[in-house]
Every structure is written in structure tokens, then in C-alpha cells.
Amino acid sequence: MIPVGDSAPRSRVPWVNYSIILLTALAFLFELSLGRGLDAFVHRAGVTPAYVVAALLGDPRVPRGILWTLLTALLLHAGWMHLLGNMLFLWIFGDNVEDRLGHFRYLLFYLLCGVGANLAQVLVDPTSRVPLIGASGAIAGVLGAYLVLYPGAWVTVLVPIFFLMWPLDVPVFLMLGLWFVGQLASGVAAITHASAATGGVGWWAHVGGFVLGIVLLAVFPKAPPAQRPVALVRARPAAAGAGPRWLLGTVSLVGDALSALIAARVVLMLLAPTGRGLLRAVTLLVDGLTWPLVEPFTRFLPAVRVGGSILELYALLALLVYYALVAALLWVLTAVATPRAPRHHYRRLE
């Protein structure tokens, strides 16, 4: 599915999102100008897991400056399709996240998601000497944030039917949920060598970025709404009455609490083998609280050993499923309280 529009309005011009897209496009044009020197440049500016691990461990043979590649790699892409696909997703979803976070916080959020996503791929494949490039991990963080901020939004996608691309409106939790499950399944296949087709793609950067985006959004303060430009967004239908608001707020709070607990479980289980004292006690407490929530999903995905740590794939699946269920419930409650307006009320005029 190729996204071409969404229903979530915005109230300010996303200058940072536009700047990231422009800078990334210019970086790709610079790549094309290098000719035969491109491979050497990618090896210098891309994230090479083995070198990053060596730098983090203090290996004197590897300069600490290699850690800057965790940022520079976000500007590089392997081809036109890689670039256009990433920038399309960023164009559709990034403006709304910037609208809610504010310009500076959005830039910081984007960079943190990108660095964290690259580190997730490094953690899964720490001995690889193949450079990792692309903004996919940072954009995955933006997708995770969008899902949290706009669980009731609709996305217009192009679906191939009989050699033609047909527009179709789908709930955002369905589209992004399917996307995340696909990334997770491909990442598991890459770890278990179940599919040779997964080679060359940083699936765990996508998974890590998406989860990190959800987690970071909980600690990032939101910007106050700005005056909505009439030329950009048409008026939305009236908000739901005061009656169902407390119910929507309660469901949202419960969903956020479940997501935070399960996300904390994933992180703590990765740290538990080296955790001592208070960290170990917190890990045992969260394990006891969340095990009944994640245990049903152990039938579908395993836990895998990453170095000396354990990555619970079934906990990540549980995080996605519970969040999708809460998003679906919120959407149903909102739809019942406020009849859906005609489609043109939601279209962004750009």
C-alpha cells in the first residue's frame, strides 16, 4: 500500500519536515555526483555495526568519530526507490507529528529515533561490516508517533488491482499495524536465516525506530496548537460532546499504561543479564505485572538471544496488538459519538 494522503489536520507549516526532505534529496544528488568514489563515501558515512561496537567498547584502533555515522547515515540512500519511498512516508506523516511536537522538538525527536534505530540494528548484528544507510529508522519513529497521536485517522492509499492503482481509505492503525508486523516478521526471518530475501535491509532498525517513537513520545512535551491556516486545511466536523470524553480519556490512559509497561518489559529484558540491585528488582516487578499480558503471544513468536541479552519478539507483538485494539476501540467510540463527516471535510488542500 502506497500512502498518498491522510485525514489528520495540522495547524502550522512543517518547516522542519520540509527541510529534512530537501536536505536528504540534496544529499542523494551529492551521492550521484561522486561516481566511482560513492562506495568509499558510503563506507565512511554509513553505519558499520562492527566499527560502531568497537568504538563504543573503547577499541583504540577505531576513532570515536565513527559514532557520528549514526547521524550521517540518515541522509544517505541506496537508490531512487529507497529515497522516494522514505520521503513519501515522511511527507504524509511527518508534518502532523511536527505540528504536535513543535519545530525544534520534532527535529530532536527525528534525530533520536534515527540514532536509536541504527543502534537497534547494530545490537542485532554487531559483527556486520556492511554499512547501514537510510532514514527508514527515523521515519519509523515518526510512524510510531503518528499512530499514538492520531489513532482515529484515516489514510488514503493506492492499492494495485488488475495492473491499476486504486485509491482506498483505510484506518491508520490497520495500515501501520500491517507495516509493523511485516517489518517484525522480516526481522525474525533475517535473524533465523529463514529467508535469504531479507539480506541488505535493516529490518530491526525499522522495528526499533517504530517502538522508540512510541516510547519517546510519552516523554516529549507537546506544543500548544497554532492558528490553523484556512488555505491548508478545511474545517473539521464538530468535536464529540462532553459525554463520551471521559470514556475516551480513560481508554486512552489505560492503553498508554499498557503500552508503556510492555515497552518497559522489552527494554528491561535486554538489560536484565547485566542488571544488578535496583535494576534487577524493577525488572522482576515488571516481569510479574506484564507476563499475563504477553504470555498468549509466545505461541506466535519466540524470544531470541542477541549477544548476552534476550529480545522478546512476542512482547513486541503484544505491544502492537494491544495498541491496535485500543486504537480501534477509540475509533469506534469516536465514530459513535460523532458521525463521520463527508470525505471532503478531511482532505488536505496541498
Sequence and secondary structure as in RCSB ss.txt:
>XXXX:A:sequence
MIPVGDSAPRSRVPWVNYSIILLTALAFLFELSLGRGLDAFVHRAGVTPAYVVAALLGDPRVPRGILWTLLTALL
LHAGWMHLLGNMLFLWIFGDNVEDRLGHFRYLLFYLLCGVGANLAQVLVDPTSRVPLIGASGAIAGVLGAYLVLY
PGAWVTVLVPIFFLMWPLDVPVFLMLGLWFVGQLASGVAAITHASAATGGVGWWAHVGGFVLGIVLLAVFPKAPP
AQRPVALVRARPAAAGAGPRWLLGTVSLVGDALSALIAARVVLMLLAPTGRGLLRAVTLLVDGLTWPLVEPFTRF
LPAVRVGGSILELYALLALLVYYALVAALLWVLTAVATPRAPRHHYRRLE
>XXXX:A:secstr
 EEEEES   SS  HHHHHHHHHHHHHHHHHHHTGGGHHHHHHHHSB HHHHHHHHTT TTS GGGGGHHHHGGG
  SSHHHHHHHHHHHHHHHHHHHHHH HHHHHHHHHHHHHHHHHHHHHHSTT  S B  SHHHHHHHHHHHHHH 
TT EEEEEEEETTEEEEEEEEHHHHHHHHHHHHHHHHHHHHHT  GGGTT  HHHHHHHHHHHHHHHTTS     
    TTTB        HHHHHHHHHHHHHHHHHHHHHHHHHHHHHHGGG  THHHHHHHHHHHHHHHHHGGGGGT
  EEEETTEEEEHHHHHHHHHHHHHHHHHHHHHHHHHS    GGGT B  
